Amino acid sequence: LLLIGDSDIAFWPKDLLPTFDGVEVSVEGYSGATLHEVVEKYNSSNFNQDVVVCCAGENDMGNGLTVEASLQAMDRLISVIGEAKYLIFLGPKFEPWLTHDATSRKHYVKLSKGFSRRCHSMANLHYINCLTMFCGDSANVPGAVLGGRAIPESKYFSDDLLHLSKEGYTIWKGIVEEKVIQLVQDFQA
């Protein structure tokens, strides 16, 4: 199992990594990396894991990249992964610093929808919608996503209000483990 991506992967606590009997978990996280940079790192390395968990794209906007540029990087990732491996893609998440930034929130929504559409194009691609995952009950109110009413809960984030806390990573750990178990069961069926 390979976890690759930006600082959300780089900061993943070792004691909260997904665990499976007899499976080695490798972590390749690059703080500040755009999705394009993560794809190039993956493409230029000799990773041979059958399951790849990727989280990247949130830094793209801060680096002046458009949603379309991010989606092109996603297309490249899908091309590099091919049909021989499984990709679990952890989508962008609303973070506390976005609470009053409607423009950035809309960007994240477009990015999430675009990544999701691309991941549904092949059976070996799996998208995890993280947009409101850390927003608690406010994720379910009318207008949560598009109306800006989904409010990220600080307990899921570190003091910088950007990266996940141990509580946040515990949620991701469970989701990744569940998805990998599902993939194995589907493969064995």
C-alpha positions in Angstrom: 0.0 0.0 0.0 1.4 3.4 -1.0 0.1 6.7 0.4 1.3 9.6 -1.8 0.3 13.2 -1.9 0.8 16.6 -0.3 1.3 17.5 3.3 -1.9 15.8 4.3 -0.1 12.5 3.5 3.3 13.8 4.8 1.8 14.6 8.2 -0.2 11.3 8.6 0.9 10.0 12.0 2.7 6.7 11.8 0.6 5.2 14.6 -2.6 6.0 12.5 -1.5 4.6 9.2 -3.9 2.0 7.7 -2.8 -1.4 8.8 -3.3 -4.9 7.3 -1.6 -8.2 8.2 1.5 -8.7 6.1 1.1 -5.5 4.1 3.8 -2.9 4.1 2.6 0.7 4.0 4.8 3.3 2.3 4.3 7.0 2.7 5.5 9.6 0.2 4.2 13.0 1.2 5.5 16.3 -0.1 4.5 19.5 1.7 3.1 22.2 -0.6 3.0 19.9 -3.6 0.4 20.4 -6.3 -1.3 17.4 -7.8 0.8 17.7 -10.9 4.0 17.6 -8.8 2.7 14.5 -7.0 2.0 12.8 -10.3 5.5 13.5 -11.5 7.0 12.2 -8.3 4.9 9.0 -8.7 5.7 8.6 -12.4 9.5 9.1 -11.9 9.7 6.6 -9.1 9.7 2.8 -9.1 6.7 2.3 -6.8 5.2 -1.2 -7.3 2.4 -1.2 -4.8 -0.9 -2.6 -6.0 -3.0 -0.1 -4.1 -2.3 3.6 -4.2 -4.0 6.1 -1.9 -3.5 9.7 -3.1 -4.4 13.0 -1.6 -3.5 16.2 -3.5 -5.0 19.1 -5.3 -5.7 21.5 -2.4 -2.5 23.3 -2.9 -3.2 23.8 -6.6 -5.4 26.9 -6.1 -2.8 28.5 -3.8 -0.3 28.1 -6.6 -2.5 29.8 -9.1 -3.7 26.7 -10.9 -7.2 26.5 -12.4 -9.6 23.7 -11.7 -9.0 22.6 -15.3 -5.3 22.4 -14.7 -5.9 20.2 -11.6 -8.2 18.0 -13.6 -5.6 17.6 -16.3 -3.2 16.5 -13.6 -5.8 14.0 -12.4 -6.1 12.6 -15.9 -2.4 12.2 -16.0 -2.5 10.3 -12.6 -5.2 8.0 -14.0 -3.1 7.4 -17.1 0.1 6.6 -15.0 -1.9 4.3 -12.6 -3.4 2.4 -15.5 -5.7 -0.5 -15.1 -3.2 -2.8 -13.2 -3.4 -0.9 -9.9 -6.1 0.4 -7.6 -6.3 4.1 -6.8 -8.1 5.4 -3.8 -8.3 9.2 -4.1 -9.0 11.3 -1.0 -10.7 14.4 -2.3 -10.4 18.0 -1.0 -11.9 18.8 2.3 -13.4 21.9 3.7 -11.0 23.3 6.3 -11.6 25.9 9.0 -9.7 28.6 7.1 -12.3 28.3 4.3 -15.3 29.1 6.4 -15.7 32.7 5.2 -14.0 32.3 1.8 -16.8 31.6 -0.6 -14.6 31.8 -3.7 -12.2 29.1 -2.4 -15.1 26.9 -1.2 -16.6 27.0 -4.7 -13.2 26.1 -6.1 -13.0 23.1 -3.8 -16.5 22.0 -4.8 -15.7 22.1 -8.5 -12.4 20.3 -7.8 -14.2 17.6 -5.8 -16.9 17.1 -8.5 -14.3 16.9 -11.3 -12.1 14.4 -9.4 -15.2 12.3 -8.6 -16.3 12.2 -12.3 -12.9 11.1 -13.4 -12.6 8.4 -10.7 -15.9 6.9 -11.8 -14.5 6.4 -15.3 -12.8 3.1 -14.5 -13.5 0.2 -12.1 -10.1 0.4 -10.4 -10.5 4.1 -9.4 -12.2 4.9 -6.1 -13.1 8.5 -5.0 -13.6 9.3 -1.4 -15.6 12.6 -1.1 -14.0 14.4 1.9 -15.6 17.8 1.2 -17.9 17.8 4.3 -16.4 14.8 6.1 -15.1 16.9 8.9 -18.1 19.2 9.3 -20.1 17.2 11.7 -23.9 17.8 11.7 -23.6 21.0 9.6 -22.7 18.7 6.7 -26.4 17.6 6.5 -28.2 21.0 6.6 -29.8 22.4 3.4 -27.2 24.5 1.6 -24.3 22.7 3.4 -22.0 22.6 0.4 -23.1 25.2 -2.1 -24.5 27.6 0.5 -21.5 27.6 2.7 -23.4 26.2 5.7 -21.0 23.2 6.2 -18.7 24.3 8.9 -15.5 22.3 9.5 -15.2 21.3 13.2 -11.9 22.4 14.7 -11.5 19.1 16.7 -10.6 17.4 13.4 -7.9 19.8 12.6 -4.5 20.7 14.0 -3.7 24.2 15.4 -2.9 25.5 11.9 -6.6 24.9 10.9 -5.3 23.3 7.7 -4.0 19.9 8.5 -5.9 17.1 10.2 -5.6 16.3 13.9 -5.3 12.8 15.2 -9.1 12.6 15.3 -9.2 13.6 11.6 -6.6 11.0 10.6 -8.4 8.3 12.6 -11.4 8.9 10.4 -9.3 8.6 7.2 -7.6 5.5 8.6 -10.9 3.8 9.0 -12.2 4.8 5.6 -9.0 3.7 3.8 -9.0 0.4 5.6 -12.6 -0.2 4.8 -12.1 0.6 1.1 -9.0 -1.7 0.8 -10.9 -4.6 2.5 -13.8 -4.0 0.0 -11.3 -4.1 -2.9 -9.8 -7.4 -1.7 -13.2 -8.9 -1.2 -14.3 -7.8 -4.7 -11.1 -9.2 -6.2 -11.6 -12.5 -4.5 -15.2 -12.8 -5.6 
